[in-house]
């Protein structure tokens, strides 16, 4: 009886895990391209943009396309979606030109298939000349065979829209901070630069330029760090990172052939150093005055080692003198 009961339990458990395994192994995925749209447009004009939406899951998905405003969330460029905000009639200039898919209406996307979404942005003639920040959000609808118990699948593509009649919106900024940390460092140790740019203008922009590091004692340029041209949105601040071009590439839209690196410097040459922000002419980060910070590289460990050696030699000589008396 006991043996029969054990066999029954083993059989039930085997069947249970056999039924669970395929569900746990299901692939879940959704992608959208492009992930970002940056556009400058005049009032009264319109544009269309095609997005490629792909269901990489092993099952069909029921989805909803929404337009959600967003605001900058922190110094790292993260955003906060404003789901509670109601888009006013004055600002509701987004439409899907698909015949069978509309905004805020569920649609089905089969497993492994793709769907092109054609978004039209129609700017009213009376639209205020300013920036508009939205996300084309695609999220799982409350129907279908697979609904996560806690999290629904969602993905988004950000829209940075500048409405400008002249095509030359006013760009203004402040360098909220440019500092070197630490101010006093040992040779070989890294000094990191903290650069925070505040956008006080009428449109988002990408800071372009370099951090040049010079040794003031020898009046010699020691290093150049290229700033990563990341978007700084209106009424926000952003910590700017640095980059390293790969094979002389640029950072134009769609070209990501660069490596993000720390804005940092190290050297074996002691002395006082000056870091200066320089910019190409007619670029947003061009300034009338040079923004700079100072730091010092001092051979602390070498000085300490020499001091210890001198102390040891002194102690040895002292002991020898005492022994000879």
KAURDA-V838375 format. One record per run of one state. SS is the DSSP state (~ for helix, > for strand, _ for the rest). FROM is the first residue (numbers start at 1). TO is the last residue. If there is no record, write none. Layout:
# KAURDA-V838375
ss=<SS & SS>
from=<FROM & FROM>
to=<TO & TO>
This chain:
# KAURDA-V838375
ss=<_ & ~ & _ & > & _ & > & _ & > & _ & > & _ & > & _ & > & _ & > & _ & > & _ & > & _ & > & _ & > & _ & > & _ & > & _ & > & _ & > & _ & > & _ & > & _ & > & _ & > & _ & > & _ & > & _ & > & _ & > & _ & ~ & _>
from=<1 & 2 & 25 & 30 & 34 & 36 & 42 & 46 & 56 & 61 & 73 & 79 & 82 & 94 & 97 & 106 & 110 & 114 & 123 & 131 & 141 & 154 & 164 & 173 & 182 & 184 & 187 & 191 & 200 & 205 & 207 & 210 & 216 & 220 & 228 & 231 & 233 & 236 & 240 & 242 & 246 & 258 & 262 & 264 & 266 & 271 & 279 & 291 & 299 & 300 & 325>
to=<1 & 24 & 29 & 33 & 35 & 41 & 45 & 55 & 60 & 72 & 78 & 81 & 93 & 96 & 105 & 109 & 113 & 122 & 130 & 140 & 153 & 163 & 172 & 181 & 183 & 186 & 190 & 199 & 204 & 206 & 209 & 215 & 219 & 227 & 230 & 232 & 235 & 239 & 241 & 245 & 257 & 261 & 263 & 265 & 270 & 278 & 290 & 298 & 299 & 324 & 325>
